[in-house]
Amino acid sequence: MAQNTTFVSTYDAFRSERRMLGWNTPEDYMSHVHPYWKTFEAPNPFIHYMIGFLYTIFMFCCVAGNGVVIWIFTNCKSLRTPSNMLVVNLAILDMIMLLKSPVMIINSYNEGPVFGKLGCDVFALMGSYNGIGAAVNNAAIAYDRHRTISRPLDGKLSRKQVTLMIVAIWAWATPFSVMPFFGIWGRFVPEGLLTTCTFDYMTEDSSTRLFVGTIFFYAYVIPLAMLIFYYSKIVRSVGAHEKTLRDQAKKMNVTSLRSNRDQNEKSAEVRIAKVAIALSALYVFAWTPYAFVALTAAFGNRSILTPLMSTVPACCCKFISCINPWMYAINHPRYRMELQKKMPWFCIHEPVPTNDDSSVSSATTEMSGVSKETSS
């Protein structure tokens, strides 16, 4: 009873003080905070501590999961294919997302920013590279799947071609990461609870609105349109091919024109394409909340936004970055086999492939770039 009384009195004391957001933040840092956020009361410290605890879990899960993905895909010879270079690159981008988590964790337990404006800018810079880079990386994987399944006569992408694609991915992410960092166009500012930073979507001027609209189209609409285009082409191609085979088999009065091996190979291709579509949906789930908050602040009724609401999109991105690596263990036979050999205590039991299955597994390995989509 005494402990409950102490807790209630502490909570009442906190409420009676009516501290405003940023109460323990230096004035020079608060000069970068939009006046809208300053109108909110400071949340209960328990909210900060819970967010810090949640980010700690996200950080360990994501670093461990993506670290294992990078380790196995770079050390297993059969998995070092051009397509899987895109997988590793996306895992690296996810790692960047979570490597900045210590800043968020420390800020949360401090109930405010610790590392100043430079720490804010670096935090947002890493998030920008992850978000924009992962979006375009997903689109590159979609193109690779489309080329493999819908246009097999064109041949698979070479290592040189994929290397150029990876360079292009990082180049695509650079302009809207570097320009706000140096204040050339847009800027990075604290948001919401002031424990995270992102690009400025709150300032009410034409330059900021143009920046928000442009980055929305550049980093969200274009990659999403590419995902929809390539995966819809895959679905149509597979459907048309299956219909042709069924019609021909019907004319020849046979059940199927495929051997078991051909059926298994095509099944592997379609299964991995389905995984890619599912992971693309996770990408939409991760980044749509961010798009909603930014567009609402810049063009809509910003009065519905609260500091806690602005924190939800970041949590969605971190959560998806944790889920992505474990999709391999479910959907990639070769990855499961290597994980079983290197980490037998992980309780993965992948059956040893037969001769036919080996060829299928080899074909699956070549198509494995589809297995990594992201949030970030």
N, C-alpha and C positions, 0 to 999 in steps of 0.2 A: 504493500500500500504506500509506503514511504517513497519507493522508487517511482511509482506512478505519479505521485504528487510532485516529485521533483521534475519529471518529464513534462507534466502539464504546466508547471510554473515556468520552466525554461521556454516552452513553446509560446506561452502567453507573453513572456518578456520579449521574445523575438517579434511577435506580432505588434506589441505595444510600441516598439521602437520605430516601426514603419520605415525601415531602411529602403532606399530606392536602389534600383539596379546600378551597379558601379560604385557603391558606397565605399568599397575598399580599393578602388582603382585610381592610380595617379591621374592628375588633371591633364597632363600632356597626352596620355593615352585616351582619356575620355573625349578629347577634342576630335578624335577620329570616329567617335561613335555617333550615329545619326540621332537627332533629338527625339525621334519617335520611341526608340528603345529606352530613353531616359525617363519616359513617363510611367514606366512600370515599376512596381515594387519589387524588391529583391525576393526571389523565391525562398522557400524553406530550405535550409542547408541540406536537409535530407534528399532533396531532388538533385542537388549537385553531387552528393556522395553516391547516389544510385546510378547516375549517369557515368561517373568515374569508374564505378565497379563494373558496369556494363561494358564500357570501353576496354577495361582490362581483360575481360573475357574475350571480346572481339579480337583484341590484339594477339593474344596467345593462340587462339584458334586459327586466325588467318595466317600468322607468320609460320606456324607449324604446318598447316595444310599446304600453303603455297610453297613453303620450303621443301616439303617432301616431293611435290610435283616437279619443281625445278631440279632437285637432286636426281630423281628417277629418270626424268626425260632427258637429262644431259649425260647420265652415266650408263644408260642402257643403249647399246648400239642399235638394236632393232627399233628403238623409239626415236632415234636421232634422224628423223625425216624432215624434208623441207616444210611440210604442213605443220609438223609439231614445233617448228621454230616459232610459229605464231602462238602456239599454246604457251610456250615458255615466256614469250614476250608479254602475254597477258597476265601470266602469274607474277612477273616482275612488276607490272603496273599495279596489280593488287597489293603486292608487298609495299609499294610506295604509299598506298592509301593507309595502311596500318602502321607503317614505321613512324608516321607523324602522331600516332595515338598517344605516346607519352606526354606530349604537350597538352593534349586535351585532358588527360587523366590528372596531371599536376594542377592544371587550371581549375578543374572541377573540385579537387580537394582543398584548393585554396579559395574557392568560391569567387574566383576572378582571375584575370590574366596575370601571368608571372613574367613572361619573357619579352614584354614590350612590343612596340610596333614592328621591329624587325622579326621577332618570333612570329607575329601575326602574319606578316608577308610571306615568310618561308612556309608556314603552315598552309596558307592558301595556295601558294605556288605548287606545292606537292599535290594538293587535292586537285588542282586544275589539270596538271599533267596526267594524273590518274583518270579523271573523269573523261576528258576529251580523248586521251590516248586509248582508253579501254573501249570507248564507243566506236572509234574508227577501227580498232583491232577486231572487234566483233564483226564489223562490216567486211573486213579483209577475210576473215574466216568464212563468212557467208559466201563470198566470191569463190574461195577455194573449193568449198563444197559444191557450189553450182557448177564449176568447171569440171570437177571430178565425176559428178553424177549425171548432169544434164549434157555435158559436152565432152565425153570421154575420148573422142577422136582427137581433140586438141592436145591431149597429153597432160600429165600432172605438172604443176609448177616446179621449176628447178630451184636449187638452193640459192642461186644468184638472184632469181626473180623474187623469192621470198625475202631475201636480205634487203633488196631495194624497197619492198613493201614495208618492212619494219622501219627502215630509215624514213620513209614517207609518213608513217604513222607518227613518229616522234616529231617530224617537221610540221605535220598538221596540228599537233597539240601546242606547238611553240608560240605562235603569234598571240593567242588569247591567254597564254600563261605569262609571257614576258611583258606584254604591253601594260597590264594592270600592275605588275610588280614594279616597273619603273615609272608608272604614272603617265605613260605615253597616251593611252586611251583607257579610260576606266581606272579603277584602283581597287586594292584589297582593303577591306575594313572589317572590324569586329561585327558580329551579328548576334541577335537573340540574347542568350544568357551571357554574352561577352567572353565565353570560354573557347569559341571557335571563330574563324575568319573565313571570308569568301569574297567574291567580287561585289562591288557596290551595286545594289539594286534598289536602294531606298532614296537616293538623292533625286529631287524633283526637278530635273532639267532635261532638255532635249538630248544632250550628249549621253547621259546615263541611260535614258530610255532607248536610244538608238543602239547603245552597246548591249543592253539586255536583249533586245530583239535580234540583233545580229548573232550573238553567241548562242542564243536559243536555236536559231536556224542552223548555224555552223556546227554546233556540238551535239545537237539532239535531233533535229528534223532530218538533216542529210544522212547521218548514219542509220537512223531508224528507217528512212525510205529505202536505203540500200538493203537493209535486212529484209524488209517486206518484199522488195523486188526479187532478190535472189532466192529466197526461200519459197516464194510463190512459184517461181520458175521451176524449182526442184519438184514441188508437189505436182505441178502440171505435167512435167516431163515424166515422172514416175507413173502417174496415173495414165498418161497416154501410152506409155510403153507396156504397162500391164494390160491395158485394153487390147492393144495390138496382139499380144501373145495369147490372150484368151480367145480372141476372134479366130486367130490362125489355128489354135488347138482345136477349136470347135469344128472348123472346116475339115481338119485331118482326123476328126473323131478320136482324139486322145485327150487325156486329162490335163497334161501339161507338156510344153515343149522344152522345159528346163530339166537338167540333171539336178540331183540333190546338191551338188557342189555349187552350181550356178544359183540355185535358190538360196543357199546359205549366204553366198557373197552378196546377192542383191538385198537379202534381208539385213545383213550387216550395214550396208550402205544406207538403207532406209531408216534403220534404227538409230544410227548416228545422226542422220539428218533430223530426226524427231527430237533427239537430245538437244541439238543446236537450236531448234525452234523453241524448245522449252527454256533453254538458258537465255535466249534472246528476250523471252517474256520476262525473265528475272531482271534483265537489264532495264526493261521498261519500268518494272516495279521499283527498281533502285533509284532511277533518275527522274521519273515523272514527278514525285513530290517536290524535288528541287525546282523543276521547271514551274510547277504550280506556285510555289512561294515567290519565286523571282518575278514571274509575270503578274501575279496579283499585286505585289508591292509596286511594280513599275507602271502598270496600266489599269489595275483594278481597285477594288475596295480594300485598302491595306488595313483598315480598322479591324478586320477579322483575324489578322496575324497577331500572334503573341510570341514572346521569347521562347516559350516551351515548344510551340508549334514549329518554329524555325529550326529546332533541334531534331525533330522527327526525320527530315530528309537525310541528314547525316547518319543517323542510326540505321536507316534503311540501306544506305550504301555499304556501311561496314558489315551489316548482316549478310548481304549478298556476297561480299568478298570472302566471308567465312564459308558460305555454302558451296561456292564454285569448286574448290579443290576436291571436295568429297563426291562430286558428281562423277569423277573419274572412276572411283572404286565401284560405282554402281554400273557404269555404262561402257567401260573400256576394258575388254578382256585382257589385252597385253599388259596394260597398266596394272590390273589386278594381279596378274601372274608375277610381275616384277615386284610389286609390293609384298606379295606373299613370300617371295624368296628373300627379300632384303629385310622385311619386318615380319617374321613369322608370328610374333606375339600379337599381331594386329587382328588375328582371328578372321582372316580372309581365306576362303577355301575355293580356289579356282581349279576346276578339273583339268588334267593334263590333256592337251589337244591331240586328236588323231591326225593322220596325214591330211585328210580333207579339211579338218578344222584348222590345221596349221596354215594352209593356204588362205583360208578365210580370215584367220587372225592376221596374216600378213597384209591382206587387202584392207582389213579394218584399221591396222596400224597406219597405213598410208592416209586414211581418211580421218585420223583422230583429231585433227585440228578443230573439228566441230565441237569437241567436248568441253571447251573452255569459253564461257561467255561472261561476262560480267558484269556489275555494279561498279565496283566498286565499288 
